[in-house]
Amino acid sequence: MAAATNNPLAASSTDNAGSVSQITLPIAGLQVDIYGLSELATAATAVTCLWLHHPRLRRKEDMAYIANDMISAFNASSSSPTRGLIAVAFDQRNHGSRLVSETANEAWRQGNTTHAQDMFGTVSGTVLDTIHLLDVLEGYLFGAGDGPGALASGAHRHIDSNLVLGVSLGGHSAWQLLFADPRVTAGVSVIGCPDYMNMLQDRARLSKLQTYTNDGGVSFLGSKDFPRALIAACKKYDPKAILFGTGDISTEPSTSEQDRLRPILDSSVRGKRFQVLSGGADKLVPYKAGQQFLDFFKNASSGWYKDGHVFVEDNVYPGVGHEFNTEMRQAAVRFVLETVASHSASGQTAPPAKI
């Protein structure tokens, strides 16, 4: 039986939520929550933005406690008065203030026959929404010495680095965003998956879809439950499909395969930092769904693609289900603080967006 969708934030979402300043602004047609503007030091002219992607069936407000954890820890430990950290959350498509169909957020077992398309549209849509907000956020917050986060002195503030943290549905979009935009240079995927096709194929098996049981899943990809157009979309946005299409993942690729993969990795993930937090007992997004891709990714980053300077931290928590528990939260805070500190030390400026 396919696992039901629980709230992976339920065990944590009441802790200290709201103690960091928060404002909501209409930006490019979206209601956007911004955390930590009031806490920016007056000398902080370089700002790191942490983008928070919420789980399926949740909303932007559910990410408040994560913003609080991250910004409070940063402000308590930062040794660089010229560096600040803010966090941003918005409702994913068909969630919260953007809900148009409750059925479209459900899975196959709950009667949603277009589950694969609907969920992928939300994931890739979140990526596109984030990219658009990346283009305009600084102008709304700081302007030309104006805006709610502008300095009274008129000194220029600039968002020079971006991270993403996503949970469950947001973990999938975190993976995709890291492959999509060079301005997002680090991310935390919590109970997310970099291989959408494999994850949904396994879910189809557990849901006993006829398109899977007919032949053991051989023809599932390209069926009515996972149409060819969705395969094409995966090849555009999803990490595994970007690199391997519908083919097998080679964890130890040949020299010629390395030559094929290298320019793709160069254009998408060179120099980036990844933290992957997974529950060892997660039945909804099982670690095994993305394990082969992660084996490839870790082997590449520590071996033949070591010169790409990709950092991968892959943590699996035994006995933990589909949740973002306290131990995971602590690991995520550490990773974010280490990453922001590296930005301060290097004076990093993010590259421009892909056009």
Phi, psi and omega in degrees: 000136177291141182290144175284157181275111175266174174271106184289352180261357191302323185285348190234344197285358178262355186280112169061012182299134173097357183280346173264145181301146181213134172230154177243126180237144170280114184232119177052040177085005180239146170277117188240125176271127178243127182248137169095005180298315183294336182273354179297131178295150181297337178271356185281100177257343175255125187236132171262136179248127176257115180270128185249119181252121188276167179284170174297142180071010177248190181213173187301324182299335180292346182267004184300317184292330177290317176302317179298313179304310187292311186288321177297316179295319179296312183294332180281340188240347187294136177252008182243101182293344181270358181247132177235160178232130171236165177229149185226137175222146175214159179290130173292164182301138181062030177225152175056234181291351183252013183294129174236337181207114177294323180300321183294345177267357180269171181262179180304315185292342176265011174096007179268103185288344179249035182305313184298315180291317184297313183292320179295322178298323177292316182296305181293329176296322176296322177299312181295320177298317180296317179300318179295318178293327175303325181292327193242345188304313184302320180297324178289321186278320188242332179051212174259069184079014180233174180103165186293342180249010182287152178277139179298333180288345184088357177298147186277129172256143185221132172279105187254358179204149184223137174236162175228142170228124180228148182240126177061246174310317177292335175291324175296315182290331175298314176304310184295321180296320180297329177276345190263326189229125182292343180286340177264107193255357178203155180197159176241119175255111181260121182044044176248177184219135178269005184228083186296319182297315181292320179298315181285329176295320177292323178294323176296322177298312181292331179276356179056043175294142180298326180294345174262313187290338180306317184218027178070024176090001184301318183252017182298313177291120185102355178278181179295337180272347175211076189296164180300325179297326178289323175301316179298321178294320177300318180295340179272326190240328191272133188307309182299314183290329175300319185272325189232358183061222177270004182281176179287152176273129176261108182287338176232076187292150176293170179300318180292324177291323175300319179297325178288320185282329188304310181295331177291315177296319179302318185280345186245320190229002182305130176078007185265162181242132182236132168239128182241120182242117187229146174273126181295339180248021180287120179264338181280313175236077184295142180305325183298338181296328179246005188297318182295321176296317180296323175300314176301311187296318180290319178299318180296312186291335179258357184234250189293341177249026181299328179289354175279352175054044174266130179254128180232119174247115186243107184245124176247130185255107183302137176078356181268134180269216183274079183206160176249087189274181186299318180296320176297317180301316180297320178295320180294318178299314179302313182298316181296316180296319178297320182293314180296322177297323178292327175296317180296319183292324184266350186063037188299137169238128183292146176291164180291164178292154172289137179249000000 
